[in-house]
Amino acid sequence: MGTFSKAELTEAFAQFQATVDRAAKSGDWNLFVDLFTEDVEYIEHSYGTFHGREAVRAWALKTMTSFPGSHMTEFPANWFVVDEERDRIVCEIDNPMRDPGDGSVYTAANLTILTYAGDGQWSCEEDVYNPLEFSSMAMGWCKRAEELGTITDEARAWQAKMSAMFRPA
C-alpha cells in the first residue's frame, strides 16, 4: 500500500489540473513547474529526462512559450486512474491547439504518469506519446491556418523547419 489515500491523490490531481489550467491561460509556466519537488525526475520521450525542478523549468519555459506549445490552449485530462499502491495518477491528457479561424479542432493526446510526494507536490512525471502524431497534428494546424491567413510567423517558421520530415522520399 502507498503512503497517500485515494482521496488525497484525487484532490492533489484536481489541484494539479487547476494549476495547469491557470498556467495555460496566463502563460506563466512557472506555476506548473512549482508543482514539482526540488529533486523531481521528469521523463519526456522526445526531449529526454530532466533531473531537478530547475532543469524542468528551463525546458518547460522554452517549450511552452514556442510553437507548437504556445498555441496549445489547455491540457484537460480525458480520464484518470488512481494507483494508490504506487502513489500515482495515470491519465490521458488532451493537447488542443487554438482555433485556426474556422472552428476546426486540432489536438493530440498523451499518457501521463504522475508520482505524488505529498504537500501538493509531485516527484516524477512521465509523458508518453507519439511525437510523429503530435508533429502531424501541428503541421495540419499550420496548413489550415495558412489557408485561412491566420498562421503566425512563429508557426510558419516551425512549419518550414519541419516540412522536410513530411515530404515523400
N, C-alpha and C positions, 0 to 999 in steps of 0.2 A: 504494500500500500504506500502511496505517496505521502508527502508532507502536508498537502493542502486539500481541503474538501472540494467537492464538486461545486458547491455554491460559491466558494471563494474564487475558484478558477473561472467560473462563468462570469462572475462580477468583474474580475480583473480583465477578462477578454472584452467585456462590454466597455470598460474604460479605455482599453487599448483601441477599440474601434472608434470610440468617440474622439480620442486624441488624434488618430489618423485622419478622421474627417475634418477636424479643426486645422490640421497641418495642410491638408489638400486645399481647403477653402482659403486659408490665409497665405499659403506659400511658405510658411515658416516650418521647415522640416526639422529644425532643432527640437520641436515638440515631440516628434516621432522618435528621434534618436535618444532623447532623455527618458524614454520608457525602458531603456536597457541598463543593465548593471555595468559598472566600470569595466569588468572583465568579460563582457559578452563575446560570444562566438557567433558570427553572422555568416551563414553559408549561402552564397549566391552563385548559382550554377554557371552563369555567363561571366561574372566578374571575379569570382574566386571567393576565398574565405577571409573574413576580416576578424581580427582579434583586438578587442578593446573598443570602448564606446567612441573614442576619438577617430579611430580608423573607420568605423561605421559612419560617423558624422561626415568625414571628408568625402566618402563615396556617396552617401545619400544626398548631401547638398549639391554635389556635382550632377548626379544622375537625375534627381527630381526637379532640377531647375533648367534642364536642357531637353531638347526633343529626343524621344517621344514622351518621357516622363512629365515634362512641363505641360503637355497637352492632355494628360490623364486627369479627369475631373474628380474622381472619387475611387475608393477602394473597398467597397462593401463585401462582406462575407456572404456568399451564396448559401453556405451551410457550414456548420462546425460540429466537431465531436470533442467531448471532454475525455481525456485519458487520465483519470485520477491516479492510476498506478504509477505513472511517469511524470505527473505534474505538467501535462502538456495539453495544448489545444491543437487540433489538426483541422484545417479549414480550407475552403476554396475561396480565393479572393478574385473578384472581378476587377478589371482594369479598363473601364470605358474611356474613350477619347472624347474630347469636346466635339460638339456638333459641327461638321464641316460647313454647314449652311443650308442644308436641305432636310434636316431631321433624321438623316441616316445614322445608324449606330455602328461603331467600330469598337470592338472590345476583344479581349483575350483573358483567360483565367489562369491562375496558378494555384498550386497547393502550397500551403504554408504550415510549417510545424513550429510552434512556439513552446518553449520550456519556461515555466514560471519559477521565479526565485523568491517571491514574496514582496510585500510592501509595494505592490503595483509595478514591479519591475520584472523584466524577462532576461534570462541568462543566455538564451540561444534562440535564433530564428534561422530556419532553413526554408528557402523559396525554391520550389521545384516546378519547372515549366519547360516548354519547348521554345527556345529562342527563335527558331525559324517561324513558328506560328506568330509570335509577337512581331517579328520584323515584317512578315507578310501582311499582318493586320495594319501596321503603321504605314506600310507602303500603299495599301489600299486607301487609307485615310488621305495620304498625300495626293494620290491620283485624283480622288474625288474633290478635295479642297482645291487642287489646281484647276480642275474643270469648272469649279464654281467661282474661281477667282478669290478664294479666301485663304490660300496657303500662306503661311508666314515665311519670312526669309530663313529663319532657323530650320523650319521643316523642309524647305526647298533645298537647303544645303545638306541636310541629313539624307534626303531623297537622292540627291546627286551622288553622294558618297556611297550609298548602299545599292544604287542601281546595278552596279556590276555583279552583285550577288544574285540578281534576279533575271539576268539575261540568259537566254538559251546558249548552250555551248556550241 
